[in-house]
C-alpha cells in the first residue's frame, strides 16, 4: 500500500508540475482513478492467495467501473478540446 501511495503521489506531482494549464477537476479525478485502476490490474497474479485476490477484485470493480463511466462522460463533454482529449484518450478500458 505504501508503494502504491508513493507511485500515485509521484505520478500526480510529476504530471501536474509540467502542465501548462491546470486540468479541470473532473479530468484530474478521472486520471487519478484510471491510474488506480491500472495499478490494481497490474497487481493481479494467479499466485495470490484467495483473500488478496478478493481484495484486488473489489478494488478493480470500484476503480475501473467508475473510470469507464467517467471516460464516456468526459469524452462527450470535452470532445471539442483537443488538448483535454489527448489526456482523456491516454486511458482506454
One Martini backbone bead per residue (centre of mass of N, CA, C, O) as a GRO file, in nm:
protein
   93
    1UNK     BB    1   0.057   0.063  -0.020
    2UNK     BB    2   0.298   0.255  -0.005
    3UNK     BB    3   0.380   0.221  -0.296
    4UNK     BB    4   0.122   0.326  -0.423
    5UNK     BB    5   0.126   0.611  -0.294
    6UNK     BB    6   0.395   0.693  -0.413
    7UNK     BB    7   0.325   0.661  -0.711
    8UNK     BB    8   0.078   0.844  -0.714
    9UNK     BB    9   0.217   1.103  -0.608
   10UNK     BB   10   0.437   1.119  -0.822
   11UNK     BB   11   0.255   1.131  -1.069
   12UNK     BB   12   0.100   1.382  -0.986
   13UNK     BB   13   0.336   1.578  -0.959
   14UNK     BB   14   0.459   1.539  -1.239
   15UNK     BB   15   0.205   1.603  -1.413
   16UNK     BB   16   0.139   1.894  -1.282
   17UNK     BB   17   0.423   2.045  -1.308
   18UNK     BB   18   0.404   2.040  -1.651
   19UNK     BB   19   0.158   2.196  -1.677
   20UNK     BB   20   0.037   2.469  -1.832
   21UNK     BB   21  -0.252   2.388  -1.745
   22UNK     BB   22  -0.493   2.315  -1.559
   23UNK     BB   23  -0.697   2.073  -1.492
   24UNK     BB   24  -0.983   1.970  -1.461
   25UNK     BB   25  -1.118   1.808  -1.201
   26UNK     BB   26  -1.252   1.572  -1.360
   27UNK     BB   27  -0.985   1.489  -1.500
   28UNK     BB   28  -0.814   1.442  -1.253
   29UNK     BB   29  -0.995   1.227  -1.126
   30UNK     BB   30  -0.979   1.030  -1.359
   31UNK     BB   31  -0.675   0.984  -1.363
   32UNK     BB   32  -0.654   0.871  -1.079
   33UNK     BB   33  -0.848   0.633  -1.125
   34UNK     BB   34  -0.700   0.507  -1.367
   35UNK     BB   35  -0.435   0.454  -1.215
   36UNK     BB   36  -0.554   0.266  -1.006
   37UNK     BB   37  -0.660   0.057  -1.199
   38UNK     BB   38  -0.384  -0.016  -1.325
   39UNK     BB   39  -0.254  -0.105  -1.066
   40UNK     BB   40  -0.447  -0.339  -0.991
   41UNK     BB   41  -0.410  -0.493  -1.257
   42UNK     BB   42  -0.094  -0.537  -1.208
   43UNK     BB   43  -0.141  -0.726  -0.941
   44UNK     BB   44  -0.230  -0.955  -1.084
   45UNK     BB   45  -0.220  -1.308  -0.970
   46UNK     BB   46  -0.232  -1.654  -0.953
   47UNK     BB   47  -0.052  -1.662  -0.669
   48UNK     BB   48  -0.261  -1.552  -0.503
   49UNK     BB   49  -0.447  -1.530  -0.254
   50UNK     BB   50  -0.779  -1.524  -0.200
   51UNK     BB   51  -0.796  -1.261  -0.036
   52UNK     BB   52  -0.633  -1.078  -0.227
   53UNK     BB   53  -0.809  -1.125  -0.476
   54UNK     BB   54  -1.064  -0.999  -0.355
   55UNK     BB   55  -0.947  -0.720  -0.308
   56UNK     BB   56  -0.875  -0.665  -0.604
   57UNK     BB   57  -1.156  -0.700  -0.724
   58UNK     BB   58  -1.285  -0.468  -0.564
   59UNK     BB   59  -1.094  -0.246  -0.666
   60UNK     BB   60  -1.154  -0.280  -0.965
   61UNK     BB   61  -1.456  -0.223  -0.955
   62UNK     BB   62  -1.437   0.060  -0.828
   63UNK     BB   63  -1.236   0.197  -1.035
   64UNK     BB   64  -1.302   0.095  -1.327
   65UNK     BB   65  -1.602   0.150  -1.334
   66UNK     BB   66  -1.579   0.457  -1.296
   67UNK     BB   67  -1.382   0.518  -1.529
   68UNK     BB   68  -1.565   0.431  -1.761
   69UNK     BB   69  -1.786   0.637  -1.712
   70UNK     BB   70  -1.606   0.891  -1.721
   71UNK     BB   71  -1.494   0.857  -2.002
   72UNK     BB   72  -1.758   0.900  -2.156
   73UNK     BB   73  -1.826   1.178  -2.039
   74UNK     BB   74  -1.560   1.329  -2.118
   75UNK     BB   75  -1.570   1.283  -2.423
   76UNK     BB   76  -1.825   1.452  -2.458
   77UNK     BB   77  -1.754   1.719  -2.308
   78UNK     BB   78  -1.440   1.735  -2.466
   79UNK     BB   79  -1.455   1.695  -2.791
   80UNK     BB   80  -1.342   2.014  -2.857
   81UNK     BB   81  -1.070   1.937  -2.682
   82UNK     BB   82  -0.768   1.833  -2.771
   83UNK     BB   83  -0.599   1.838  -2.510
   84UNK     BB   84  -0.799   1.677  -2.332
   85UNK     BB   85  -0.829   1.430  -2.519
   86UNK     BB   86  -0.540   1.334  -2.486
   87UNK     BB   87  -0.565   1.268  -2.188
   88UNK     BB   88  -0.816   1.086  -2.194
   89UNK     BB   89  -0.707   0.885  -2.434
   90UNK     BB   90  -0.475   0.749  -2.259
   91UNK     BB   91  -0.737   0.598  -2.175
   92UNK     BB   92  -0.846   0.245  -2.204
   93UNK     BB   93  -1.123   0.000  -2.131
   0.00000   0.00000   0.00000
